[in-house]
């Protein structure tokens, strides 16, 4: 499970116009990833800390290297590894976000994306300006 920030259409169109999207996009995503990672960790800590959480889930959230597929460039920020009981932390993040039959949904992912979007766009714009020399 992972997610990516949305609302980058104008910036993507500008990069496409320059014809160097493949060259600039990974650096721009790397500039934004720590912001989104920090925000997701904060949302998970706020929602999961109900007296029983250890902070293990939030601590396991990391960003991966930018990649490209048929839909475009992206970066994944998700929980990794397993807890001491062998439960995948990514599953725990999904349970927290979407809920279960015994636990209400706490939409930490959409909150993190929404809260970090502006700062991510600013970081990506700064990196773009730096790379093209403006």
SULFEN-V259848 format. One line per field, one symbol per residue. phi: phi as a letter, one per 30 degrees, with the letter a starting at -180 (. if undefined). Layout:
# SULFEN-V259848
phi = ???
This chain:
# SULFEN-V259848
phi = .aabdcjcedddddddddibeddceeddddddedddddddeddddddddcjcdciddddcdbccdebbbdckdabcbadbibddcidddddddddddcibdcbddbdddddddddcedddddddddddddddic
